[in-house]
Amino acid sequence: MLQYLTAFLIIFALFTAWVLVQHAARRFAQRHPEFGPAKEEGGGCASGCGGCASAHSCGKKTSP
């Protein structure tokens, strides 16, 4: 039983830490607009239809 409680507390602490890191990143980006917006999850190259290499297969326009 102690192992389950320990695992739950570790997972909850990691989740809470991740939420706090995201919040801090958004606040930093808001206070320092010269660095651009905070990068959100799923906004990179691999989002959408399988990445940059196959962007032409889903109809996305790629810049030359």
All heavy atoms as TSV, in Angstrom:
chain	resi	resn	atom	element	x	y	z
A	1	MET	N	N	0.823	-1.199	0.000
A	1	MET	CA	C	0.000	0.000	0.000
A	1	MET	C	C	0.864	1.258	0.000
A	1	MET	O	O	0.521	2.240	-0.635
A	1	MET	CB	C	-0.920	-0.057	1.235
A	1	MET	CG	C	-1.842	1.099	1.353
A	1	MET	SD	S	-3.048	1.040	0.028
A	1	MET	CE	C	-3.980	2.463	0.372
A	2	LEU	N	N	1.965	1.189	0.709
A	2	LEU	CA	C	2.867	2.331	0.771
A	2	LEU	C	C	3.476	2.633	-0.603
A	2	LEU	O	O	3.656	3.800	-0.958
A	2	LEU	CB	C	3.973	2.076	1.799
A	2	LEU	CG	C	4.961	3.216	2.018
A	2	LEU	CD1	C	4.223	4.449	2.530
A	2	LEU	CD2	C	6.041	2.806	2.988
A	3	GLN	N	N	3.715	1.594	-1.387
A	3	GLN	CA	C	4.269	1.795	-2.731
A	3	GLN	C	C	3.275	2.531	-3.628
A	3	GLN	O	O	3.661	3.390	-4.417
A	3	GLN	CB	C	4.652	0.466	-3.359
A	3	GLN	CG	C	5.857	-0.174	-2.711
A	3	GLN	CD	C	6.160	-1.529	-3.319
A	3	GLN	OE1	O	5.313	-2.141	-3.949
A	3	GLN	NE2	N	7.377	-1.996	-3.106
A	4	TYR	N	N	1.992	2.185	-3.536
A	4	TYR	CA	C	0.979	2.861	-4.329
A	4	TYR	C	C	0.858	4.332	-3.943
A	4	TYR	O	O	0.750	5.210	-4.810
A	4	TYR	CB	C	-0.386	2.179	-4.174
A	4	TYR	CG	C	-0.446	0.826	-4.807
A	4	TYR	CD1	C	-0.632	-0.301	-4.026
A	4	TYR	CD2	C	-0.316	0.662	-6.176
A	4	TYR	CE1	C	-0.685	-1.558	-4.596
A	4	TYR	CE2	C	-0.362	-0.587	-6.764
A	4	TYR	CZ	C	-0.552	-1.692	-5.971
A	4	TYR	OH	O	-0.605	-2.918	-6.542
A	5	LEU	N	N	0.885	4.599	-2.680
A	5	LEU	CA	C	0.800	5.972	-2.202
A	5	LEU	C	C	2.026	6.773	-2.643
A	5	LEU	O	O	1.897	7.918	-3.106
A	5	LEU	CB	C	0.664	5.996	-0.677
A	5	LEU	CG	C	0.524	7.377	-0.035
A	5	LEU	CD1	C	-0.732	8.067	-0.554
A	5	LEU	CD2	C	0.473	7.247	1.470
A	6	THR	N	N	3.188	6.154	-2.548
A	6	THR	CA	C	4.420	6.824	-2.983
A	6	THR	C	C	4.380	7.107	-4.479
A	6	THR	O	O	4.720	8.209	-4.925
A	6	THR	CB	C	5.641	5.956	-2.632
A	6	THR	OG1	O	5.634	5.688	-1.243
A	6	THR	CG2	C	6.924	6.646	-3.014
A	7	ALA	N	N	3.947	6.124	-5.262
A	7	ALA	CA	C	3.852	6.313	-6.716
A	7	ALA	C	C	2.860	7.420	-7.054
A	7	ALA	O	O	3.126	8.268	-7.908
A	7	ALA	CB	C	3.449	5.011	-7.385
A	8	PHE	N	N	1.718	7.424	-6.376
A	8	PHE	CA	C	0.718	8.460	-6.608
A	8	PHE	C	C	1.276	9.838	-6.287
A	8	PHE	O	O	1.094	10.783	-7.064
A	8	PHE	CB	C	-0.533	8.188	-5.766
A	8	PHE	CG	C	-1.532	9.300	-5.831
A	8	PHE	CD1	C	-2.335	9.461	-6.939
A	8	PHE	CD2	C	-1.642	10.208	-4.785
A	8	PHE	CE1	C	-3.246	10.496	-7.004
A	8	PHE	CE2	C	-2.549	11.248	-4.840
A	8	PHE	CZ	C	-3.354	11.396	-5.954
A	9	LEU	N	N	1.954	9.962	-5.178
A	9	LEU	CA	C	2.508	11.262	-4.786
A	9	LEU	C	C	3.592	11.723	-5.753
A	9	LEU	O	O	3.673	12.917	-6.080
A	9	LEU	CB	C	3.047	11.192	-3.360
A	9	LEU	CG	C	1.987	11.057	-2.272
A	9	LEU	CD1	C	2.649	10.877	-0.909
A	9	LEU	CD2	C	1.061	12.252	-2.272
A	10	ILE	N	N	4.414	10.808	-6.236
A	10	ILE	CA	C	5.458	11.179	-7.200
A	10	ILE	C	C	4.838	11.638	-8.507
A	10	ILE	O	O	5.224	12.669	-9.064
A	10	ILE	CB	C	6.429	10.008	-7.415
A	10	ILE	CG1	C	7.287	9.801	-6.174
A	10	ILE	CG2	C	7.312	10.242	-8.634
A	10	ILE	CD1	C	8.150	8.561	-6.213
A	11	ILE	N	N	3.849	10.902	-9.010
A	11	ILE	CA	C	3.186	11.278	-10.260
A	11	ILE	C	C	2.478	12.621	-10.103
A	11	ILE	O	O	2.546	13.488	-10.980
A	11	ILE	CB	C	2.222	10.176	-10.717
A	11	ILE	CG1	C	3.022	8.952	-11.148
A	11	ILE	CG2	C	1.318	10.657	-11.842
A	11	ILE	CD1	C	2.184	7.723	-11.399
A	12	PHE	N	N	1.787	12.811	-8.986
A	12	PHE	CA	C	1.096	14.074	-8.745
A	12	PHE	C	C	2.092	15.237	-8.651
A	12	PHE	O	O	1.845	16.316	-9.204
A	12	PHE	CB	C	0.268	13.981	-7.457
A	12	PHE	CG	C	-0.521	15.217	-7.178
A	12	PHE	CD1	C	-1.658	15.510	-7.910
A	12	PHE	CD2	C	-0.124	16.102	-6.188
A	12	PHE	CE1	C	-2.382	16.660	-7.665
A	12	PHE	CE2	C	-0.843	17.257	-5.930
A	12	PHE	CZ	C	-1.983	17.531	-6.675
A	13	ALA	N	N	3.221	15.022	-7.996
A	13	ALA	CA	C	4.241	16.069	-7.880
A	13	ALA	C	C	4.830	16.414	-9.247
A	13	ALA	O	O	5.044	17.595	-9.552
A	13	ALA	CB	C	5.337	15.628	-6.921
A	14	LEU	N	N	5.079	15.406	-10.070
A	14	LEU	CA	C	5.610	15.672	-11.412
A	14	LEU	C	C	4.608	16.442	-12.266
A	14	LEU	O	O	4.976	17.373	-12.988
A	14	LEU	CB	C	5.995	14.361	-12.093
A	14	LEU	CG	C	7.230	13.661	-11.545
A	14	LEU	CD1	C	7.398	12.295	-12.188
A	14	LEU	CD2	C	8.468	14.518	-11.768
A	15	PHE	N	N	3.346	16.059	-12.189
A	15	PHE	CA	C	2.312	16.767	-12.938
A	15	PHE	C	C	2.197	18.213	-12.473
A	15	PHE	O	O	2.120	19.133	-13.292
A	15	PHE	CB	C	0.966	16.051	-12.777
A	15	PHE	CG	C	-0.170	16.777	-13.423
A	15	PHE	CD1	C	-0.301	16.800	-14.797
A	15	PHE	CD2	C	-1.107	17.450	-12.654
A	15	PHE	CE1	C	-1.350	17.484	-15.400
A	15	PHE	CE2	C	-2.152	18.129	-13.236
A	15	PHE	CZ	C	-2.269	18.143	-14.624
A	16	THR	N	N	2.196	18.415	-11.173
A	16	THR	CA	C	2.112	19.774	-10.630
A	16	THR	C	C	3.326	20.604	-11.039
A	16	THR	O	O	3.185	21.772	-11.416
A	16	THR	CB	C	1.998	19.715	-9.096
A	16	THR	OG1	O	0.860	18.920	-8.755
A	16	THR	CG2	C	1.848	21.091	-8.504
A	17	ALA	N	N	4.503	19.995	-11.005
A	17	ALA	CA	C	5.715	20.712	-11.425
A	17	ALA	C	C	5.627	21.100	-12.894
A	17	ALA	O	O	6.018	22.209	-13.271
A	17	ALA	CB	C	6.941	19.855	-11.160
A	18	TRP	N	N	5.101	20.209	-13.737
A	18	TRP	CA	C	4.988	20.520	-15.166
A	18	TRP	C	C	4.024	21.685	-15.397
A	18	TRP	O	O	4.295	22.574	-16.213
A	18	TRP	CB	C	4.534	19.296	-15.943
A	18	TRP	CG	C	4.421	19.552	-17.408
A	18	TRP	CD1	C	3.304	19.564	-18.160
A	18	TRP	CD2	C	5.497	19.890	-18.302
A	18	TRP	NE1	N	3.608	19.869	-19.460
A	18	TRP	CE2	C	4.945	20.074	-19.569
A	18	TRP	CE3	C	6.876	20.044	-18.133
A	18	TRP	CZ2	C	5.715	20.406	-20.675
A	18	TRP	CZ3	C	7.638	20.373	-19.236
A	18	TRP	CH2	C	7.068	20.553	-20.484
A	19	VAL	N	N	2.916	21.695	-14.693
A	19	VAL	CA	C	1.954	22.799	-14.815
A	19	VAL	C	C	2.598	24.109	-14.367
A	19	VAL	O	O	2.424	25.156	-15.008
A	19	VAL	CB	C	0.667	22.486	-14.024
A	19	VAL	CG1	C	-0.221	23.712	-13.915
A	19	VAL	CG2	C	-0.077	21.346	-14.669
A	20	LEU	N	N	3.354	24.080	-13.299
A	20	LEU	CA	C	4.027	25.282	-12.811
A	20	LEU	C	C	5.090	25.771	-13.795
A	20	LEU	O	O	5.257	26.980	-13.992
A	20	LEU	CB	C	4.646	25.024	-11.440
A	20	LEU	CG	C	3.651	24.832	-10.296
A	20	LEU	CD1	C	4.380	24.444	-9.019
A	20	LEU	CD2	C	2.822	26.077	-10.094
A	21	VAL	N	N	5.803	24.861	-14.437
A	21	VAL	CA	C	6.806	25.248	-15.441
A	21	VAL	C	C	6.120	25.913	-16.632
A	21	VAL	O	O	6.593	26.937	-17.139
A	21	VAL	CB	C	7.633	24.021	-15.881
A	21	VAL	CG1	C	8.416	24.307	-17.139
A	21	VAL	CG2	C	8.568	23.589	-14.772
A	22	GLN	N	N	5.013	25.357	-17.098
A	22	GLN	CA	C	4.282	25.971	-18.203
A	22	GLN	C	C	3.779	27.358	-17.825
A	22	GLN	O	O	3.858	28.300	-18.626
A	22	GLN	CB	C	3.096	25.097	-18.612
A	22	GLN	CG	C	3.489	23.864	-19.354
A	22	GLN	CD	C	2.276	23.047	-19.751
A	22	GLN	OE1	O	1.234	23.077	-19.089
A	22	GLN	NE2	N	2.408	22.318	-20.830
A	23	HIS	N	N	3.264	27.494	-16.626
A	23	HIS	CA	C	2.770	28.794	-16.164
A	23	HIS	C	C	3.916	29.813	-16.102
A	23	HIS	O	O	3.762	30.965	-16.526
A	23	HIS	CB	C	2.107	28.630	-14.801
A	23	HIS	CG	C	1.561	29.897	-14.239
A	23	HIS	ND1	N	0.468	30.539	-14.776
A	23	HIS	CD2	C	1.975	30.662	-13.195
A	23	HIS	CE1	C	0.233	31.634	-14.080
A	23	HIS	NE2	N	1.127	31.723	-13.113
A	24	ALA	N	N	5.057	29.384	-15.581
A	24	ALA	CA	C	6.211	30.285	-15.497
A	24	ALA	C	C	6.694	30.689	-16.888
A	24	ALA	O	O	7.066	31.851	-17.109
A	24	ALA	CB	C	7.337	29.616	-14.715
A	25	ALA	N	N	6.674	29.772	-17.832
A	25	ALA	CA	C	7.099	30.093	-19.201
A	25	ALA	C	C	6.153	31.101	-19.838
A	25	ALA	O	O	6.596	32.035	-20.533
A	25	ALA	CB	C	7.171	28.825	-20.047
A	26	ARG	N	N	4.863	30.933	-19.623
A	26	ARG	CA	C	3.893	31.892	-20.177
A	26	ARG	C	C	4.057	33.269	-19.550
A	26	ARG	O	O	3.978	34.288	-20.234
A	26	ARG	CB	C	2.476	31.375	-19.961
A	26	ARG	CG	C	2.136	30.224	-20.854
A	26	ARG	CD	C	0.678	29.830	-20.703
A	26	ARG	NE	N	0.450	28.573	-21.383
A	26	ARG	CZ	C	0.086	27.449	-20.778
A	26	ARG	NH1	N	-0.138	27.451	-19.480
A	26	ARG	NH2	N	-0.087	26.348	-21.464
A	27	ARG	N	N	4.274	33.306	-18.235
A	27	ARG	CA	C	4.482	34.595	-17.562
A	27	ARG	C	C	5.758	35.267	-18.051
A	27	ARG	O	O	5.784	36.477	-18.269
A	27	ARG	CB	C	4.535	34.399	-16.051
A	27	ARG	CG	C	3.162	34.181	-15.448
A	27	ARG	CD	C	3.183	34.156	-13.943
A	27	ARG	NE	N	3.846	35.331	-13.414
A	27	ARG	CZ	C	4.491	35.356	-12.249
A	27	ARG	NH1	N	4.577	34.274	-11.517
A	27	ARG	NH2	N	5.054	36.459	-11.816
A	28	PHE	N	N	6.816	34.489	-18.230
A	28	PHE	CA	C	8.071	35.051	-18.720
A	28	PHE	C	C	7.877	35.612	-20.123
A	28	PHE	O	O	8.353	36.705	-20.435
A	28	PHE	CB	C	9.171	33.982	-18.733
A	28	PHE	CG	C	10.495	34.502	-19.192
A	28	PHE	CD1	C	11.339	35.158	-18.298
A	28	PHE	CD2	C	10.903	34.354	-20.502
A	28	PHE	CE1	C	12.554	35.648	-18.713
A	28	PHE	CE2	C	12.114	34.840	-20.928
A	28	PHE	CZ	C	12.949	35.487	-20.031
A	29	ALA	N	N	7.180	34.873	-20.986
A	29	ALA	CA	C	6.935	35.345	-22.352
A	29	ALA	C	C	6.068	36.598	-22.356
A	29	ALA	O	O	6.246	37.470	-23.208
A	29	ALA	CB	C	6.275	34.240	-23.171
A	30	GLN	N	N	5.149	36.689	-21.413
A	30	GLN	CA	C	4.296	37.869	-21.333
A	30	GLN	C	C	5.095	39.092	-20.879
A	30	GLN	O	O	4.887	40.195	-21.373
A	30	GLN	CB	C	3.144	37.602	-20.371
A	30	GLN	CG	C	2.099	38.679	-20.348
A	30	GLN	CD	C	0.960	38.324	-19.415
A	30	GLN	OE1	O	1.118	37.529	-18.497
A	30	GLN	NE2	N	-0.191	38.919	-19.654
A	31	ARG	N	N	6.021	38.894	-19.948
A	31	ARG	CA	C	6.819	40.003	-19.441
A	31	ARG	C	C	7.958	40.396	-20.384
A	31	ARG	O	O	8.478	41.498	-20.280
A	31	ARG	CB	C	7.392	39.657	-18.071
A	31	ARG	CG	C	6.341	39.720	-16.972
A	31	ARG	CD	C	6.941	39.446	-15.628
A	31	ARG	NE	N	7.137	37.990	-15.551
A	31	ARG	CZ	C	8.024	37.391	-14.786
A	31	ARG	NH1	N	8.802	38.077	-14.016
A	31	ARG	NH2	N	8.116	36.078	-14.781
A	32	HIS	N	N	8.362	39.487	-21.277
A	32	HIS	CA	C	9.462	39.749	-22.206
A	32	HIS	C	C	9.019	39.457	-23.637
A	32	HIS	O	O	9.419	38.444	-24.228
A	32	HIS	CB	C	10.672	38.882	-21.846
A	32	HIS	CG	C	11.189	39.120	-20.471
A	32	HIS	ND1	N	11.964	40.200	-20.147
A	32	HIS	CD2	C	11.011	38.421	-19.312
A	32	HIS	CE1	C	12.261	40.153	-18.862
A	32	HIS	NE2	N	11.688	39.095	-18.328
A	33	PRO	N	N	8.204	40.331	-24.227
A	33	PRO	CA	C	7.692	40.064	-25.574
A	33	PRO	C	C	8.783	40.090	-26.650
A	33	PRO	O	O	8.563	39.578	-27.742
A	33	PRO	CB	C	6.668	41.178	-25.797
A	33	PRO	CG	C	7.048	42.253	-24.847
A	33	PRO	CD	C	7.690	41.578	-23.675
A	34	GLU	N	N	9.944	40.632	-26.346
A	34	GLU	CA	C	11.015	40.678	-27.346
A	34	GLU	C	C	11.557	39.289	-27.680
A	34	GLU	O	O	12.176	39.096	-28.728
A	34	GLU	CB	C	12.163	41.584	-26.874
A	34	GLU	CG	C	12.903	41.093	-25.643
A	34	GLU	CD	C	12.306	41.553	-24.329
A	34	GLU	OE1	O	11.173	42.060	-24.311
A	34	GLU	OE2	O	12.990	41.399	-23.300
A	35	PHE	N	N	11.295	38.301	-26.827
A	35	PHE	CA	C	11.743	36.933	-27.085
A	35	PHE	C	C	10.701	36.115	-27.833
A	35	PHE	O	O	10.945	34.965	-28.160
A	35	PHE	CB	C	12.095	36.226	-25.776
A	35	PHE	CG	C	13.264	36.843	-25.067
A	35	PHE	CD1	C	13.168	37.191	-23.731
A	35	PHE	CD2	C	14.462	37.075	-25.718
A	35	PHE	CE1	C	14.239	37.761	-23.064
A	35	PHE	CE2	C	15.531	37.645	-25.064
A	35	PHE	CZ	C	15.416	37.992	-23.735
A	36	GLY	N	N	9.546	36.680	-28.088
A	36	GLY	CA	C	8.490	35.960	-28.793
A	36	GLY	C	C	7.606	35.180	-27.835
A	36	GLY	O	O	7.851	35.124	-26.637
A	37	PRO	N	N	6.579	34.552	-28.393
A	37	PRO	CA	C	5.646	33.813	-27.540
A	37	PRO	C	C	6.264	32.526	-27.002
A	37	PRO	O	O	7.205	31.985	-27.583
A	37	PRO	CB	C	4.479	33.500	-28.479
A	37	PRO	CG	C	5.083	33.484	-29.834
A	37	PRO	CD	C	6.183	34.512	-29.800
A	38	ALA	N	N	5.705	32.027	-25.918
A	38	ALA	CA	C	6.157	30.757	-25.350
A	38	ALA	C	C	5.776	29.634	-26.300
A	38	ALA	O	O	4.687	29.622	-26.859
A	38	ALA	CB	C	5.521	30.543	-23.990
A	39	LYS	N	N	6.674	28.701	-26.493
A	39	LYS	CA	C	6.399	27.562	-27.369
A	39	LYS	C	C	5.489	26.586	-26.633
A	39	LYS	O	O	5.803	26.128	-25.551
A	39	LYS	CB	C	7.696	26.847	-27.750
A	39	LYS	CG	C	8.691	27.745	-28.443
A	39	LYS	CD	C	8.210	28.136	-29.805
A	39	LYS	CE	C	9.283	28.941	-30.508
A	39	LYS	NZ	N	8.826	29.635	-31.650
A	40	GLU	N	N	4.360	26.274	-27.249
A	40	GLU	CA	C	3.410	25.351	-26.648
A	40	GLU	C	C	3.649	23.948	-27.181
A	40	GLU	O	O	4.251	23.757	-28.232
A	40	GLU	CB	C	1.979	25.784	-26.966
A	40	GLU	CG	C	1.598	27.122	-26.367
A	40	GLU	CD	C	1.474	27.090	-24.857
A	40	GLU	OE1	O	1.146	26.026	-24.296
A	40	GLU	OE2	O	1.716	28.124	-24.242
A	41	GLU	N	N	3.136	22.977	-26.466
A	41	GLU	CA	C	3.246	21.595	-26.903
A	41	GLU	C	C	2.482	21.401	-28.204
A	41	GLU	O	O	1.420	21.959	-28.401
A	41	GLU	CB	C	2.659	20.663	-25.847
A	41	GLU	CG	C	3.468	20.581	-24.597
A	41	GLU	CD	C	2.841	19.629	-23.591
A	41	GLU	OE1	O	2.224	18.646	-24.011
A	41	GLU	OE2	O	2.984	19.903	-22.409
A	42	GLY	N	N	3.036	20.607	-29.100
A	42	GLY	CA	C	2.369	20.307	-30.353
A	42	GLY	C	C	2.507	21.389	-31.398
A	42	GLY	O	O	1.926	21.280	-32.464
A	43	GLY	N	N	3.258	22.404	-31.143
A	43	GLY	CA	C	3.391	23.478	-32.102
A	43	GLY	C	C	4.632	23.382	-32.958
A	43	GLY	O	O	4.907	24.240	-33.760
A	44	GLY	N	N	5.368	22.312	-32.820
A	44	GLY	CA	C	6.626	22.177	-33.545
A	44	GLY	C	C	6.481	21.492	-34.882
A	44	GLY	O	O	5.407	21.387	-35.461
A	45	CYS	N	N	7.577	20.979	-35.350
A	45	CYS	CA	C	7.662	20.374	-36.662
A	45	CYS	C	C	6.838	19.094	-36.762
A	45	CYS	O	O	6.316	18.773	-37.809
A	45	CYS	CB	C	9.126	20.078	-36.965
A	45	CYS	SG	S	9.420	19.465	-38.624
A	46	ALA	N	N	6.716	18.361	-35.693
A	46	ALA	CA	C	6.042	17.071	-35.756
A	46	ALA	C	C	4.540	17.161	-35.525
A	46	ALA	O	O	3.875	16.142	-35.421
A	46	ALA	CB	C	6.648	16.124	-34.730
A	47	SER	N	N	3.987	18.340	-35.457
A	47	SER	CA	C	2.548	18.451	-35.247
A	47	SER	C	C	1.824	18.333	-36.580
A	47	SER	O	O	2.366	18.588	-37.632
A	47	SER	CB	C	2.197	19.786	-34.593
A	47	SER	OG	O	2.495	20.836	-35.474
A	48	GLY	N	N	0.610	17.940	-36.505
A	48	GLY	CA	C	-0.186	17.873	-37.715
A	48	GLY	C	C	-0.189	16.509	-38.356
A	48	GLY	O	O	-0.640	15.538	-37.781
A	49	CYS	N	N	0.375	16.418	-39.535
A	49	CYS	CA	C	0.206	15.196	-40.333
A	49	CYS	C	C	1.493	14.406	-40.504
A	49	CYS	O	O	1.763	13.877	-41.568
A	49	CYS	CB	C	-0.362	15.554	-41.686
A	49	CYS	SG	S	0.667	16.709	-42.597
A	50	GLY	N	N	2.318	14.340	-39.518
A	50	GLY	CA	C	3.452	13.441	-39.592
A	50	GLY	C	C	4.802	14.104	-39.755
A	50	GLY	O	O	5.770	13.440	-40.084
A	51	GLY	N	N	4.900	15.373	-39.560
A	51	GLY	CA	C	6.207	16.016	-39.575
A	51	GLY	C	C	6.502	16.808	-40.829
A	51	GLY	O	O	5.743	16.835	-41.779
A	52	CYS	N	N	7.649	17.430	-40.831
A	52	CYS	CA	C	8.041	18.312	-41.929
A	52	CYS	C	C	8.327	17.548	-43.209
A	52	CYS	O	O	8.088	18.042	-44.299
A	52	CYS	CB	C	9.281	19.103	-41.537
A	52	CYS	SG	S	8.986	20.233	-40.185
A	53	ALA	N	N	8.855	16.337	-43.097
A	53	ALA	CA	C	9.220	15.583	-44.290
A	53	ALA	C	C	7.991	15.201	-45.110
A	53	ALA	O	O	8.060	15.104	-46.330
A	53	ALA	CB	C	9.993	14.329	-43.891
A	54	SER	N	N	6.873	15.001	-44.449
A	54	SER	CA	C	5.673	14.590	-45.179
A	54	SER	C	C	4.617	15.690	-45.202
A	54	SER	O	O	3.442	15.402	-45.364
A	54	SER	CB	C	5.102	13.324	-44.555
A	54	SER	OG	O	4.685	13.581	-43.238
A	55	ALA	N	N	5.017	16.924	-45.039
A	55	ALA	CA	C	4.044	18.025	-45.023
A	55	ALA	C	C	3.348	18.172	-46.369
A	55	ALA	O	O	2.199	18.589	-46.428
A	55	ALA	CB	C	4.732	19.337	-44.639
A	56	HIS	N	N	4.019	17.801	-47.447
A	56	HIS	CA	C	3.398	17.917	-48.761
A	56	HIS	C	C	2.271	16.906	-48.956
A	56	HIS	O	O	1.389	17.099	-49.764
A	56	HIS	CB	C	4.447	17.745	-49.860
A	56	HIS	CG	C	5.069	16.401	-49.868
A	56	HIS	ND1	N	6.106	16.074	-49.002
A	56	HIS	CD2	C	4.819	15.286	-50.595
A	56	HIS	CE1	C	6.453	14.814	-49.219
A	56	HIS	NE2	N	5.697	14.303	-50.178
A	57	SER	N	N	2.289	15.824	-48.188
A	57	SER	CA	C	1.263	14.792	-48.360
A	57	SER	C	C	-0.089	15.191	-47.784
A	57	SER	O	O	-1.091	14.611	-48.139
A	57	SER	CB	C	1.731	13.473	-47.751
A	57	SER	OG	O	1.856	13.621	-46.349
A	58	CYS	N	N	-0.114	16.159	-46.877
A	58	CYS	CA	C	-1.398	16.538	-46.293
A	58	CYS	C	C	-1.889	17.885	-46.808
A	58	CYS	O	O	-2.870	18.391	-46.317
A	58	CYS	CB	C	-1.301	16.558	-44.767
A	58	CYS	SG	S	-0.244	17.859	-44.122
A	59	GLY	N	N	-1.196	18.485	-47.744
A	59	GLY	CA	C	-1.650	19.732	-48.319
A	59	GLY	C	C	-1.102	20.976	-47.669
A	59	GLY	O	O	-1.466	22.078	-48.058
A	60	LYS	N	N	-0.229	20.841	-46.700
A	60	LYS	CA	C	0.373	22.017	-46.087
A	60	LYS	C	C	1.395	22.619	-47.040
A	60	LYS	O	O	2.091	21.923	-47.750
A	60	LYS	CB	C	1.071	21.662	-44.783
A	60	LYS	CG	C	0.154	21.409	-43.652
A	60	LYS	CD	C	0.948	21.224	-42.385
A	60	LYS	CE	C	0.040	21.026	-41.200
A	60	LYS	NZ	N	0.798	20.830	-39.970
A	61	LYS	N	N	1.458	23.918	-47.027
A	61	LYS	CA	C	2.439	24.623	-47.848
A	61	LYS	C	C	3.757	24.688	-47.110
A	61	LYS	O	O	3.801	25.040	-45.944
A	61	LYS	CB	C	1.963	26.048	-48.152
A	61	LYS	CG	C	0.630	26.115	-48.852
A	61	LYS	CD	C	0.766	25.784	-50.297
A	61	LYS	CE	C	-0.575	26.002	-50.978
A	61	LYS	NZ	N	-0.651	25.414	-52.258
A	62	THR	N	N	4.834	24.340	-47.755
A	62	THR	CA	C	6.163	24.456	-47.174
A	62	THR	C	C	6.894	25.598	-47.863
A	62	THR	O	O	6.752	25.804	-49.062
A	62	THR	CB	C	6.970	23.158	-47.319
A	62	THR	OG1	O	7.051	22.811	-48.704
A	62	THR	CG2	C	6.319	22.025	-46.553
A	63	SER	N	N	7.666	26.321	-47.096
A	63	SER	CA	C	8.416	27.446	-47.673
A	63	SER	C	C	9.678	26.912	-48.346
A	63	SER	O	O	10.296	25.965	-47.876
A	63	SER	CB	C	8.769	28.446	-46.585
A	63	SER	OG	O	9.523	27.827	-45.591
A	64	PRO	N	N	10.078	27.529	-49.457
A	64	PRO	CA	C	11.262	27.059	-50.178
A	64	PRO	C	C	12.557	27.345	-49.453
A	64	PRO	O	O	12.717	28.125	-48.650
A	64	PRO	CB	C	11.234	27.803	-51.498
A	64	PRO	CG	C	10.283	28.936	-51.327
A	64	PRO	CD	C	9.428	28.616	-50.134
